[in-house]
Amino acid sequence: MSRAKLSSRFTSACIFLFLLAGAVFTLFPIYMGVLNSLKTEGAMLNNILAIPSRFEFGNYGDAFHKIAFWRSLRNTAAIAGIGLTGIILFAAMAGYKLSRTPGKLSSFLFGLFVLSMLIPFHSVMITLTKIAKELSIQGSLVGLGLIYIGLGVSFAIFLYHGFVKSIPRDLDEAAVIDGCGEFRLFFAVIFPLLLPITATTAILNLLWMWNDFLLPLLMLTDSDSYTLLLSINMLFGQYGNNDWAAILSSLVMAMLPVIVFYLLLQKYILNGIAEGAVKG
């Protein structure tokens, strides 16, 4: 075997081992969470790495009631649904229009959107809280969804703007010749072609909104409006008196919906991000 082939196989083996180590490092906390959610608290504290002799599935039923799972899931899904709908709709239209109308104004507006991506949330969260209170949307699920739209639309426009460049302008011209107006042209011709970047945008923003803790903590004041993570946070008691069996079971239940959604659409992530970023 030639030296070049040996070198290539060695490189491939090193890359495989590196990726395997990364996968283990990423999945190990999930494995530990699932494993210990099936233990009694005593068995968990006795040996966190041991496989339980008897699986305590009752922990999930107990956690289900303690965090009011259906109500918390409904609140989280409502917020994410409002946020995703607004981000996808506004970003897709804005990205298309800015990409198809080059000029100084379009470049300036696109630059503003990109620049806003560099502003840390923590630098504006106090001001954002005050504005939400003045607009009477603090404590509202709809209001929180609208805030997510404002925070997430910039990055989505960046992705859509780049992806639209891969769509030939001939389609626009043919649709106009056939009598399509601007809105019909976008929704009937262009938007269906944006499926890969739309799926990517949906996945990235759902992961963000579903796993966000700080913004809902600042905005939601009534426990009946709490998201899954805020409800789970209520299980942490004072002075370290934490219900770990219920906490871990709740976290496992909370991550299942978003994992299913991710698995359904994950094949679009790499293509969508690559085309949206590189062409942009």
PADRENTOR-506658 format. One record per residue (C-alpha): x, y negated, z. Coordinates in steps of 0.1 Angstrom, whole numbers, plus 5000, padded with zeros to 4 digits. Layout:
<recs>
REC     xx     yy     zz
REC      X      Y      Z
...
</recs>
This chain:
<recs>
REC     xx     yy     zz
REC   5000   5000   5000
REC   5014   4966   4990
REC   5023   4940   5015
REC   4996   4916   5002
REC   4969   4942   5009
REC   4982   4949   5044
REC   4983   4912   5051
REC   4947   4908   5038
REC   4935   4937   5059
REC   4953   4923   5090
REC   4937   4889   5084
REC   4903   4904   5080
REC   4907   4925   5112
REC   4918   4894   5132
REC   4888   4875   5119
REC   4864   4904   5127
REC   4878   4906   5163
REC   4876   4869   5167
REC   4839   4869   5156
REC   4832   4899   5177
REC   4847   4882   5208
REC   4826   4851   5200
REC   4794   4872   5197
REC   4801   4889   5230
REC   4808   4856   5247
REC   4776   4842   5234
REC   4753   4871   5240
REC   4767   4881   5275
REC   4747   4855   5294
REC   4715   4866   5277
REC   4723   4902   5285
REC   4729   4893   5322
REC   4697   4873   5323
REC   4676   4902   5309
REC   4694   4928   5331
REC   4690   4909   5364
REC   4654   4899   5356
REC   4646   4936   5360
REC   4661   4939   5395
REC   4649   4931   5429
REC   4665   4901   5444
REC   4684   4923   5469
REC   4698   4945   5441
REC   4707   4914   5421
REC   4727   4898   5450
REC   4743   4931   5459
REC   4758   4937   5424
REC   4750   4914   5396
REC   4767   4936   5370
REC   4751   4969   5380
REC   4723   4985   5359
REC   4692   4988   5381
REC   4682   5022   5393
REC   4646   5012   5389
REC   4633   4985   5365
REC   4612   4959   5382
REC   4588   4949   5354
REC   4566   4933   5381
REC   4590   4904   5382
REC   4576   4892   5348
REC   4540   4893   5361
REC   4550   4874   5392
REC   4568   4848   5371
REC   4540   4846   5346
REC   4516   4833   5373
REC   4542   4811   5392
REC   4550   4790   5361
REC   4515   4790   5347
REC   4530   4805   5315
REC   4502   4800   5291
REC   4497   4763   5301
REC   4534   4756   5300
REC   4538   4774   5267
REC   4509   4754   5252
REC   4524   4721   5264
REC   4558   4730   5250
REC   4543   4742   5216
REC   4521   4710   5214
REC   4551   4687   5219
REC   4573   4707   5195
REC   4545   4708   5169
REC   4539   4671   5170
REC   4577   4664   5168
REC   4583   4689   5140
REC   4554   4677   5119
REC   4564   4640   5122
REC   4601   4647   5116
REC   4596   4669   5086
REC   4570   4646   5070
REC   4587   4613   5075
REC   4623   4625   5069
REC   4613   4644   5037
REC   4596   4613   5022
REC   4623   4589   5033
REC   4651   4612   5022
REC   4635   4616   4988
REC   4628   4579   4983
REC   4663   4568   4994
REC   4680   4594   4972
REC   4659   4586   4941
REC   4662   4548   4944
REC   4699   4540   4946
REC   4709   4505   4954
REC   4722   4482   4980
REC   4690   4483   5001
REC   4688   4521   5000
REC   4724   4524   5009
REC   4720   4499   5038
REC   4689   4517   5052
REC   4706   4551   5048
REC   4736   4538   5066
REC   4715   4526   5095
REC   4699   4560   5099
REC   4734   4577   5098
REC   4747   4551   5123
REC   4719   4558   5147
REC   4730   4594   5149
REC   4762   4582   5167
REC   4743   4566   5196
REC   4742   4588   5227
REC   4708   4594   5242
REC   4721   4587   5277
REC   4728   4551   5267
REC   4692   4544   5258
REC   4672   4567   5281
REC   4665   4540   5307
REC   4654   4515   5281
REC   4633   4543   5264
REC   4616   4551   5297
REC   4607   4514   5302
REC   4593   4511   5266
REC   4573   4543   5270
REC   4558   4529   5303
REC   4549   4496   5286
REC   4532   4514   5257
REC   4513   4537   5282
REC   4527   4569   5266
REC   4547   4580   5296
REC   4531   4612   5309
REC   4515   4620   5276
REC   4523   4651   5255
REC   4515   4631   5223
REC   4537   4603   5234
REC   4566   4626   5241
REC   4562   4642   5207
REC   4563   4607   5191
REC   4596   4600   5210
REC   4611   4632   5196
REC   4601   4621   5161
REC   4620   4588   5166
REC   4651   4605   5180
REC   4652   4634   5155
REC   4643   4617   5122
REC   4677   4602   5114
REC   4696   4635   5112
REC   4667   4650   5092
REC   4668   4622   5067
REC   4706   4628   5063
REC   4699   4664   5055
REC   4670   4657   5031
REC   4688   4629   5014
REC   4716   4652   5004
REC   4694   4681   4995
REC   4672   4661   4971
REC   4703   4654   4950
REC   4703   4690   4940
REC   4669   4687   4924
REC   4670   4675   4888
REC   4654   4642   4880
REC   4639   4658   4849
REC   4612   4673   4872
REC   4602   4638   4884
REC   4600   4625   4848
REC   4580   4655   4836
REC   4555   4652   4865
REC   4551   4615   4858
REC   4544   4622   4821
REC   4518   4647   4831
REC   4500   4620   4851
REC   4513   4626   4887
REC   4512   4596   4910
REC   4540   4591   4935
REC   4524   4610   4964
REC   4512   4638   4942
REC   4547   4640   4926
REC   4563   4644   4960
REC   4538   4668   4977
REC   4530   4690   4946
REC   4564   4691   4929
REC   4593   4680   4952
REC   4582   4691   4987
REC   4579   4729   4978
REC   4614   4728   4965
REC   4626   4715   4998
REC   4618   4747   5017
REC   4654   4757   5026
REC   4662   4723   5041
REC   4627   4721   5057
REC   4633   4755   5074
REC   4667   4743   5086
REC   4653   4711   5099
REC   4625   4730   5117
REC   4648   4754   5133
REC   4674   4729   5145
REC   4648   4705   5159
REC   4627   4733   5175
REC   4658   4746   5193
REC   4665   4711   5205
REC   4629   4702   5217
REC   4622   4737   5232
REC   4654   4737   5252
REC   4654   4700   5262
REC   4650   4693   5299
REC   4661   4657   5305
REC   4636   4639   5283
REC   4605   4658   5295
REC   4617   4652   5330
REC   4618   4615   5324
REC   4585   4613   5305
REC   4561   4638   5320
REC   4548   4629   5354
REC   4519   4654   5359
REC   4527   4690   5366
REC   4498   4701   5344
REC   4517   4686   5315
REC   4550   4703   5323
REC   4569   4722   5296
REC   4583   4757   5302
REC   4617   4744   5315
REC   4601   4719   5338
REC   4578   4746   5352
REC   4608   4770   5357
REC   4627   4742   5374
REC   4599   4742   5401
REC   4611   4777   5411
REC   4644   4762   5424
REC   4638   4756   5461
REC   4656   4733   5485
REC   4688   4744   5503
REC   4695   4772   5479
REC   4663   4790   5485
REC   4658   4801   5449
REC   4634   4828   5436
REC   4660   4843   5413
REC   4639   4872   5401
REC   4611   4849   5390
REC   4636   4823   5376
REC   4654   4848   5353
REC   4621   4865   5342
REC   4607   4831   5333
REC   4638   4821   5313
REC   4636   4854   5293
REC   4599   4847   5286
REC   4607   4811   5276
REC   4634   4820   5251
REC   4614   4848   5233
REC   4592   4825   5212
REC   4620   4804   5198
REC   4642   4835   5192
REC   4613   4850   5171
REC   4609   4817   5152
REC   4647   4815   5146
REC   4649   4851   5133
REC   4621   4844   5109
REC   4638   4814   5093
REC   4675   4818   5101
REC   4684   4829   5065
REC   4677   4793   5054
REC   4700   4777   5079
REC   4734   4780   5062
REC   4722   4772   5027
REC   4701   4742   5040
REC   4729   4727   5060
REC   4756   4733   5034
REC   4736   4717   5006
REC   4722   4689   5027
REC   4755   4679   5042
REC   4779   4685   5013
REC   4758   4669   4986
REC   4750   4640   5010
</recs>
